[in-house]
């Protein structure tokens, strides 16, 4: 696996597709309204099973059982495959909230999880890390013993994260470094930008905060046992993103939650590679944003001129409506259990 600094240029991909393993919502019916995004509609992407006795069903040989349809869950996991010439490499972006959902949806989508070369964790929040240990096991299942899957995480891992209401409310702990290694992951602690998998993917470092309105999670807190107390942690400073570059199109940015700010992330991506922004995919974390924050985000987003917006997870319905109203035809929201081709 290449792990060079961001001064090395991203390879220009021939094609890029991704399966949404985990997302808050599912929709197997709606079509894509963006001509640059292809996906199945009207249940055509759901795997079919053979009918044991077609004569008992008027000659129908296949059925679409409900247990082949993926389930939604609060979190995100994307199975991303980049293609360049004869090369094909896969990166798993986050692992959702629980092992059960990851395993179930991977089976229902008929994914070969051993194709995963790198597992990337965008930030330390349980709705992105909860299925991580299971993802490692699935990725390593059919690999030779010397070819462990690489697990790329930021070194700044709190013992616990939480939200301060009237009192601290703790989230479950993220997997530890020791647990990742014990499960068979080749641990990579990464805080600086670098390219991986033959320069087909770029992993960012922490995102500089440039805007004055993207302030992270109100009430966010972290706990370190060495300090014995909860501390403010609204910025989620270790959050990172992944990006690729499609030949003749531009940058495709994958973001987990955008706690760093959607605009901060997009601007930082441009500082790493000044190609046009083609697509921004993942969680925009504007579900609980004020009207002013959404307005300013939209104004700045228009200035960046992305061709494709693919919001999911924590984006929220209000900002999706705003995108469709002010940037009609550019949105193709992501849904669990669906494969997307970015063309």
C-alpha positions as CSV (number, residue, x, y, z in Angstrom):
1,X,0.0,0.0,0.0
2,X,1.4,3.4,-0.9
3,X,1.3,5.9,1.9
4,X,2.9,9.0,0.5
5,X,2.4,12.6,1.4
6,X,-0.2,14.7,-0.4
7,X,2.5,16.3,-2.5
8,X,2.1,13.2,-4.8
9,X,-0.8,13.8,-7.2
10,X,-3.9,11.7,-7.1
11,X,-4.2,9.3,-10.0
12,X,-7.0,10.1,-12.4
13,X,-9.5,7.2,-12.3
14,X,-11.3,5.7,-15.2
15,X,-14.3,5.0,-13.1
16,X,-15.7,5.0,-9.5
17,X,-18.6,3.3,-7.9
18,X,-19.7,2.7,-4.3
19,X,-22.2,0.6,-2.4
20,X,-23.9,2.2,0.6
21,X,-23.6,-0.5,3.3
22,X,-25.0,1.6,6.1
23,X,-27.1,4.8,6.0
24,X,-29.9,6.2,8.0
25,X,-32.4,5.9,5.1
26,X,-33.2,3.4,2.4
27,X,-35.1,3.9,-0.9
28,X,-35.1,1.2,-3.4
29,X,-37.6,2.9,-5.6
30,X,-36.7,6.5,-6.6
31,X,-34.7,7.2,-9.8
32,X,-31.6,9.3,-10.0
33,X,-32.3,12.9,-11.2
34,X,-28.7,13.7,-11.8
35,X,-27.5,12.4,-15.2
36,X,-23.9,11.9,-13.7
37,X,-25.1,9.4,-11.1
38,X,-26.4,5.9,-12.0
39,X,-28.2,3.5,-9.8
40,X,-31.0,1.0,-10.0
41,X,-34.6,2.0,-9.3
42,X,-38.0,0.4,-8.7
43,X,-36.4,-2.5,-6.7
44,X,-34.2,-3.5,-9.6
45,X,-31.1,-3.5,-7.4
46,X,-32.4,-6.0,-4.9
47,X,-30.9,-9.5,-5.3
48,X,-33.3,-12.2,-6.5
49,X,-33.7,-15.8,-5.3
50,X,-34.8,-18.8,-7.4
51,X,-38.3,-20.1,-7.0
52,X,-38.2,-23.7,-6.1
53,X,-41.3,-24.6,-8.1
54,X,-42.0,-22.1,-10.9
55,X,-45.1,-24.0,-12.0
56,X,-46.8,-23.1,-8.7
57,X,-46.4,-19.4,-9.5
58,X,-47.5,-19.2,-13.0
59,X,-44.0,-19.8,-14.4
60,X,-42.2,-17.1,-12.3
61,X,-38.6,-18.4,-11.8
62,X,-37.3,-15.7,-9.5
63,X,-38.7,-13.9,-6.4
64,X,-37.6,-10.8,-4.5
65,X,-37.8,-11.7,-0.8
66,X,-38.0,-9.0,1.7
67,X,-35.0,-10.4,3.6
68,X,-32.8,-9.4,0.6
69,X,-33.6,-5.7,1.2
70,X,-31.0,-3.9,3.3
71,X,-32.0,-2.1,6.5
72,X,-31.2,1.5,7.5
73,X,-29.4,2.4,10.7
74,X,-28.0,5.6,12.1
75,X,-24.5,5.8,10.8
76,X,-22.5,5.4,7.6
77,X,-20.4,2.8,5.7
78,X,-19.4,3.0,2.1
79,X,-17.8,0.3,0.0
80,X,-15.8,2.3,-2.6
81,X,-14.2,0.8,-5.6
82,X,-11.8,2.8,-7.8
83,X,-10.8,1.5,-11.3
84,X,-7.7,2.6,-13.4
85,X,-6.8,0.5,-16.4
86,X,-6.6,-3.1,-15.2
87,X,-6.3,-2.0,-11.5
88,X,-9.3,-2.2,-9.2
89,X,-8.9,-1.2,-5.5
90,X,-11.5,-1.0,-2.7
91,X,-11.6,1.2,0.4
92,X,-14.2,0.8,3.1
93,X,-15.2,4.2,4.4
94,X,-16.4,3.9,8.0
95,X,-18.2,0.9,9.4
96,X,-21.6,2.0,10.7
97,X,-22.9,1.7,14.3
98,X,-23.1,-2.1,14.9
99,X,-21.6,-5.3,13.6
100,X,-25.0,-6.8,13.1
101,X,-26.2,-4.2,10.5
102,X,-22.8,-4.3,8.7
103,X,-22.8,-8.1,8.4
104,X,-26.5,-8.3,7.5
105,X,-26.3,-5.7,4.8
106,X,-23.0,-7.0,3.4
107,X,-24.7,-10.4,3.0
108,X,-27.9,-9.0,1.5
109,X,-25.9,-6.9,-1.1
110,X,-23.8,-10.0,-1.9
111,X,-20.6,-8.0,-1.4
112,X,-17.2,-9.7,-1.4
113,X,-15.8,-8.0,1.7
114,X,-12.4,-9.6,1.2
115,X,-12.0,-7.2,-1.7
116,X,-11.4,-4.4,0.8
117,X,-7.8,-3.3,0.8
118,X,-8.1,-0.4,3.3
119,X,-10.6,0.4,6.1
120,X,-10.7,4.1,6.8
121,X,-12.3,5.7,9.9
122,X,-13.3,9.3,9.4
123,X,-13.6,10.1,13.1
124,X,-14.1,8.6,16.5
125,X,-17.9,8.4,16.9
126,X,-19.6,5.1,17.5
127,X,-22.1,5.4,14.6
128,X,-19.1,5.2,12.3
129,X,-16.8,2.8,14.3
130,X,-19.3,0.3,15.8
131,X,-18.9,-2.2,13.0
132,X,-15.2,-1.8,12.6
133,X,-14.0,-5.0,14.3
134,X,-16.5,-7.0,12.3
135,X,-15.4,-5.3,9.1
136,X,-11.8,-6.3,9.8
137,X,-12.8,-10.0,10.2
138,X,-14.9,-9.9,7.0
139,X,-12.1,-8.2,5.0
140,X,-9.5,-10.7,6.2
141,X,-11.7,-13.8,5.9
142,X,-10.4,-14.9,2.4
143,X,-7.0,-13.2,2.5
144,X,-3.7,-15.0,3.1
145,X,-2.5,-14.7,6.6
146,X,0.3,-12.3,5.6
147,X,-2.1,-9.9,3.8
148,X,-4.0,-8.2,6.7
149,X,-6.3,-5.4,5.8
150,X,-5.0,-2.0,6.7
151,X,-7.1,0.0,9.2
152,X,-6.4,3.7,8.9
153,X,-7.4,5.8,12.0
154,X,-6.5,9.1,13.5
155,X,-4.3,8.7,16.6
156,X,-6.3,11.2,18.7
157,X,-8.8,8.7,20.2
158,X,-10.8,9.7,23.2
159,X,-11.7,7.1,25.8
160,X,-15.3,8.1,25.4
161,X,-17.3,10.8,23.5
162,X,-20.6,12.2,24.5
163,X,-23.0,15.1,24.6
164,X,-23.6,17.5,27.5
165,X,-27.3,18.0,28.3
166,X,-28.1,18.7,31.9
167,X,-25.5,16.1,32.6
168,X,-23.0,14.2,30.5
169,X,-24.4,11.5,28.3
170,X,-21.8,9.1,27.1
171,X,-21.6,7.2,23.9
172,X,-20.3,3.7,23.7
173,X,-16.5,3.5,23.4
174,X,-14.9,3.2,20.0
175,X,-12.7,0.1,19.3
176,X,-9.3,0.5,20.9
177,X,-6.0,0.3,19.0
178,X,-5.3,-3.0,20.8
179,X,-8.7,-4.4,19.7
180,X,-8.1,-3.4,16.1
181,X,-4.8,-5.3,16.1
182,X,-6.1,-8.3,18.0
183,X,-8.9,-8.7,15.4
184,X,-6.3,-8.8,12.7
185,X,-6.1,-5.2,11.4
186,X,-2.8,-3.7,10.2
187,X,-3.1,-0.5,12.2
188,X,-2.1,2.8,10.5
189,X,-2.2,5.9,12.7
190,X,-2.6,8.8,10.3
191,X,-2.9,12.6,11.0
192,X,-1.3,14.0,7.9
193,X,-2.6,13.9,4.3
194,X,-1.4,11.0,2.2
195,X,-2.3,8.9,-0.8
196,X,-3.0,5.2,-0.6
197,X,-3.7,2.3,-3.0
198,X,-1.5,3.4,-5.8
199,X,-2.5,7.1,-5.4
200,X,-6.1,6.2,-6.2
201,X,-7.4,7.6,-2.9
202,X,-6.2,10.5,-0.8
203,X,-6.7,10.5,2.9
204,X,-6.8,14.0,4.5
205,X,-5.3,15.0,7.8
206,X,-7.3,17.1,10.2
207,X,-9.4,19.8,8.5
208,X,-8.4,23.5,9.1
209,X,-11.4,25.6,10.3
210,X,-11.7,28.6,7.9
211,X,-15.4,29.6,8.2
212,X,-16.8,31.4,11.2
213,X,-20.1,29.6,11.2
214,X,-19.1,25.9,11.2
215,X,-18.5,25.2,14.8
216,X,-18.9,21.5,15.2
217,X,-21.3,19.8,17.6
218,X,-22.9,22.0,20.2
219,X,-22.5,20.3,23.6
220,X,-19.9,17.8,22.3
221,X,-17.7,16.4,25.1
222,X,-14.9,13.9,25.5
223,X,-13.6,11.8,28.4
224,X,-10.0,10.7,29.0
225,X,-9.4,8.5,32.0
226,X,-6.0,10.0,32.5
227,X,-7.7,13.3,33.3
228,X,-10.7,11.9,35.1
229,X,-13.2,14.4,33.8
230,X,-15.4,15.3,30.8
231,X,-14.0,18.2,28.6
232,X,-15.6,20.3,25.9
233,X,-15.1,18.7,22.4
234,X,-17.3,20.5,20.0
235,X,-14.9,20.7,17.1
236,X,-14.2,16.9,16.6
237,X,-10.7,18.1,15.5
238,X,-9.5,14.7,14.3
239,X,-12.2,14.3,11.6
240,X,-10.8,13.5,8.2
241,X,-12.2,12.8,4.7
242,X,-11.2,10.7,1.6
243,X,-11.1,11.9,-2.0
244,X,-10.6,10.5,-5.5
245,X,-10.2,12.2,-8.9
246,X,-12.1,11.0,-12.0
247,X,-10.4,11.6,-15.3
248,X,-11.9,14.7,-17.1
249,X,-14.3,15.4,-14.2
250,X,-12.6,16.4,-11.0
251,X,-12.5,15.6,-7.3
252,X,-15.0,13.3,-5.5
253,X,-15.0,14.0,-1.8
254,X,-16.3,11.4,0.7
255,X,-17.2,12.8,4.1
256,X,-18.4,11.0,7.2
257,X,-20.2,13.7,9.2
258,X,-18.7,17.0,8.2
259,X,-18.4,18.0,11.9
260,X,-15.5,20.1,10.5
261,X,-17.9,21.9,8.3
262,X,-19.0,21.0,4.8
263,X,-17.4,24.2,3.4
264,X,-14.2,23.8,5.4
265,X,-13.9,20.2,4.1
266,X,-14.4,21.3,0.5
267,X,-12.0,24.2,0.7
268,X,-9.4,21.9,2.3
269,X,-9.8,19.4,-0.5
270,X,-9.1,22.1,-3.0
271,X,-6.0,23.1,-1.1
272,X,-4.7,19.5,-1.5
273,X,-5.6,19.3,-5.2
274,X,-6.9,22.3,-7.0
275,X,-9.0,20.3,-9.5
276,X,-12.7,21.2,-9.8
277,X,-15.0,19.7,-7.2
278,X,-17.1,17.1,-9.0
279,X,-19.0,15.5,-6.2
280,X,-19.4,15.6,-2.4
281,X,-20.8,12.3,-0.9
282,X,-21.8,11.5,2.7
283,X,-22.9,13.2,5.8
284,X,-23.2,17.0,5.8
285,X,-24.4,17.2,9.5
286,X,-26.9,20.0,8.9
287,X,-29.9,18.1,10.4
288,X,-29.9,20.3,13.5
289,X,-28.3,23.5,11.9
290,X,-29.9,26.9,12.3
291,X,-31.5,28.5,9.3
292,X,-28.6,31.0,9.2
293,X,-26.0,28.2,9.1
294,X,-27.8,26.4,6.3
295,X,-28.2,29.7,4.4
296,X,-24.5,30.5,4.6
297,X,-23.5,26.9,3.8
298,X,-25.7,27.0,0.7
299,X,-24.2,30.4,-0.5
300,X,-20.7,29.1,-0.1
301,X,-21.5,25.8,-1.6
302,X,-22.7,27.5,-4.8
303,X,-19.5,29.3,-5.1
304,X,-17.6,26.0,-5.1
305,X,-19.7,24.8,-8.1
306,X,-19.9,21.0,-7.4
307,X,-21.6,19.1,-10.2
308,X,-23.0,16.4,-7.9
309,X,-24.3,16.5,-4.3
310,X,-25.0,13.2,-2.7
311,X,-26.0,13.9,0.9
312,X,-26.8,11.1,3.4
313,X,-26.6,10.1,7.1
314,X,-26.8,13.3,9.2
315,X,-27.5,15.8,6.5
316,X,-31.2,16.3,7.4
317,X,-34.3,16.7,5.2
318,X,-34.3,20.5,5.5
319,X,-30.9,20.9,3.8
320,X,-31.8,18.4,1.1
321,X,-34.9,20.4,0.3
322,X,-32.8,23.5,0.1
323,X,-30.4,21.8,-2.3
324,X,-33.2,20.7,-4.6
325,X,-34.8,24.2,-4.5
326,X,-31.6,26.2,-5.2
327,X,-29.5,23.7,-7.1
328,X,-32.1,21.7,-9.0
329,X,-30.9,18.5,-10.6
330,X,-27.6,18.4,-8.8
331,X,-28.6,16.2,-5.9
332,X,-28.7,12.4,-5.8
333,X,-29.1,11.5,-2.1
334,X,-27.6,8.2,-1.0
335,X,-29.6,5.4,0.5
336,X,-28.6,2.2,2.2
337,X,-28.4,-1.0,0.1
338,X,-27.9,0.9,-3.2
339,X,-24.9,0.8,-5.6
340,X,-24.0,4.1,-7.2
341,X,-21.8,4.8,-10.3
342,X,-20.4,8.3,-10.5
343,X,-19.9,9.0,-14.3
